[in-house]
Structures are given as C-alpha cells and as structure tokens.
Amino acid sequence: MSKVKELVDKLNELNINQTDMDWRGDIPKEIWDEFFEGKYVELARGLEVDKHRWYETSTTVIEFEQDEVEHDNQYVAHIVKGTTGGIVGINHVNDLFSESMSVDDCDENLTFSVMKPITKVTYVDV
C-alpha cells in the first residue's frame, strides 16, 4: 500500500469533524507537521460542489511532494526525505449561507481520497 493511501485511510478513520472554515485547521497537529507542513501544493479547489440548504461542500485537491531519491550508484537508491508523494482530494465545507451558522453546525466530517488527474482535450479555431 502506498504511503499516500495509508495517510488517506488514517485520516478517514479519525472521522475528523470540520470545525474550522479552513480544512487545514482541523488536521491533527502531529499529522499536519509530519505530512502537510510545507510538503504540498494546492492543485484545485471548488470541485464536486454539493449545495445543501444552509451550506455547501466541495473538494480541494492537493499534491504532496515526491520523495527525494539519493543514488549511491546506478543500482541503489535511498529515499531521503520521507514525504508521501501523490494527489489527495479533501471534501470539506467551503461556504455557509446563513450568518447565524458556524461550520460546527453543519456536522460534516472531512473526507479524504486518493485522486489522479484526468486530462480533457479541447479544440479551438486557429
């Protein structure tokens, strides 16, 4: 099993209830420090929007840095950085439609999934 799949499974098992509008604020500190802090880039946000009466959820996609590899010779490589590498989607509350409501009131858990990019080809007149 890949490191990114293990991380996704671990985060989903925690059933993290979203309490902060910014999903990053709800990741446990020890997991954030080990896997997230300075180790990913955001690829997309606002995907798979699901509107509810008082709020909406969407998916943010991030990509973790690839492991750095150090070669002793042409046959031996060692992973030296220890980051996960891979693409993860985080489904979270991203908007509230009521001023008297907080993210806690939505009772939504952060959900994580391993993702892959799909290229869409389009054509334009030249």
C-alpha positions as CSV (number, residue, x, y, z in Angstrom):
1,M,0.0,0.0,0.0
2,S,1.3,3.4,-0.9
3,K,2.2,6.0,1.8
4,V,-0.4,8.4,0.5
5,K,-3.1,5.7,0.6
6,E,-2.1,4.9,4.2
7,L,-2.3,8.6,5.1
8,V,-5.8,8.9,3.5
9,D,-7.0,5.8,5.3
10,K,-5.6,7.1,8.7
11,L,-7.3,10.5,8.2
12,N,-10.6,8.9,7.3
13,E,-10.5,6.6,10.3
14,L,-10.2,9.6,12.6
15,N,-13.6,10.9,11.4
16,I,-12.4,14.5,11.7
17,N,-15.5,16.7,12.2
18,Q,-14.9,20.0,10.5
19,T,-15.0,23.0,12.9
20,D,-12.9,25.5,11.0
21,M,-13.8,27.0,7.7
22,D,-10.3,26.3,6.5
23,W,-10.0,22.5,6.4
24,R,-6.3,22.8,7.3
25,G,-7.2,24.0,10.8
26,D,-8.8,20.6,11.6
27,I,-5.9,18.3,10.7
28,P,-4.4,17.0,14.0
29,K,-1.1,18.9,14.7
30,E,1.2,15.8,14.7
31,I,-0.2,14.7,11.3
32,W,0.0,18.2,9.9
33,D,3.6,18.6,11.0
34,E,4.7,15.2,9.6
35,F,2.8,15.1,6.3
36,F,1.4,18.5,5.4
37,E,3.5,21.4,6.7
38,G,5.4,22.8,3.6
39,K,5.1,19.4,1.8
40,Y,2.2,20.0,-0.6
41,V,0.8,22.4,-3.2
42,E,-2.9,23.1,-3.9
43,L,-3.8,22.0,-7.4
44,A,-7.6,22.9,-7.5
45,R,-10.4,23.9,-5.3
46,G,-14.2,24.1,-5.6
47,L,-14.6,20.8,-7.4
48,E,-17.6,18.5,-6.9
49,V,-19.7,21.2,-5.3
50,D,-22.6,19.8,-3.2
51,K,-25.1,22.5,-2.2
52,H,-27.2,22.0,1.0
53,R,-29.8,24.3,2.3
54,W,-27.5,26.3,4.6
55,Y,-24.0,25.4,3.4
56,E,-22.1,23.8,0.6
57,T,-19.2,21.3,0.4
58,S,-16.6,20.9,-2.3
59,T,-13.3,19.2,-2.9
60,T,-9.9,20.7,-2.7
61,V,-7.1,18.8,-4.5
62,I,-3.5,18.9,-3.2
63,E,-0.3,17.2,-4.4
64,F,2.4,16.1,-2.0
65,E,6.0,16.5,-2.9
66,Q,7.7,13.4,-4.3
67,D,10.3,11.7,-2.2
68,E,13.8,12.8,-2.9
69,V,16.0,10.0,-4.1
70,E,19.7,9.7,-3.5
71,H,21.7,7.3,-5.6
72,D,24.7,5.5,-4.2
73,N,25.4,4.0,-7.6
74,Q,23.3,3.1,-10.6
75,Y,21.6,0.2,-8.7
76,V,20.9,1.5,-5.2
77,A,18.6,4.4,-4.4
78,H,17.6,5.6,-1.0
79,I,14.5,7.7,-0.1
80,V,15.9,10.6,1.9
81,K,13.1,13.0,2.5
82,G,10.2,10.7,3.7
83,T,7.3,12.6,2.2
84,T,4.4,10.8,0.7
85,G,4.1,11.9,-2.9
86,G,0.7,11.7,-4.5
87,I,-2.6,13.5,-5.1
88,V,-5.3,13.8,-2.4
89,G,-8.8,15.2,-2.5
90,I,-10.3,16.7,0.6
91,N,-14.0,17.1,0.7
92,H,-15.0,19.9,3.2
93,V,-17.5,22.7,4.0
94,N,-16.4,25.7,1.9
95,D,-19.3,28.1,2.2
96,L,-22.1,29.0,4.7
97,F,-25.4,30.6,3.5
98,S,-26.6,31.7,7.0
99,E,-24.9,34.4,9.1
100,S,-26.2,32.8,12.3
101,M,-24.5,29.5,11.5
102,S,-21.0,28.2,12.1
103,V,-19.1,25.3,10.5
104,D,-19.7,23.2,13.6
105,D,-23.5,23.4,12.9
106,C,-23.0,21.6,9.5
107,D,-21.9,18.4,11.3
108,E,-19.7,17.4,8.3
109,N,-16.6,15.3,8.5
110,L,-13.5,16.0,6.4
111,T,-13.2,13.1,3.9
112,F,-10.0,12.3,2.0
113,S,-9.4,10.3,-1.2
114,V,-6.5,9.4,-3.4
115,M,-7.0,11.1,-6.7
116,K,-5.4,11.1,-10.2
117,P,-5.5,13.7,-12.9
118,I,-7.6,13.3,-16.0
119,T,-6.7,15.3,-19.0
120,K,-9.5,16.8,-21.0
121,V,-8.7,17.6,-24.6
122,T,-10.5,20.5,-26.3
123,Y,-10.0,22.2,-29.6
124,V,-10.2,25.9,-30.7
125,D,-10.3,27.6,-34.1
126,V,-6.9,28.8,-35.4
